Structures are given as C-alpha cells and as structure tokens.
C-alpha cells in the first residue's frame, strides 16, 4: 500500500492535520496552534504578524514544505 502526498492544503489538513491535532489533545497535549507563544514564534519565523490566524499559519508551513519537496 502506498501513500500519496496530498496535493492541496485542504486535502493535507483533512488527511494529516486534523488527525494529528486530535491525537495531541487525546494524549493530554496542546496543539501548537492553541499555544499563543508557539503560534507567535511560528508566525515570526514565517515573517507573518503574531496574530495571524492559525489556519493561515498551517497553510504557510504547508506551502513552504511543498515548495521544498517539489524543488
């Protein structure tokens, strides 16, 4: 069985992002998108405002990773 890389952010989030965050919560953790300090640090690394919506931060990370893997 092979795994196909999702082609869009929306596909990735449904297939990988949501299940990962659910697993973090189920194991007593806090997803980075729910932690204001981690969210702000991620935004800063991406050159985005600290108050950027978590979904947009996820999208920016996904796009950056997709560009690297397609290079």
Order of alpha helices (4+ residues) and beta strands (2+ residues): alpha-alpha-alpha-alpha
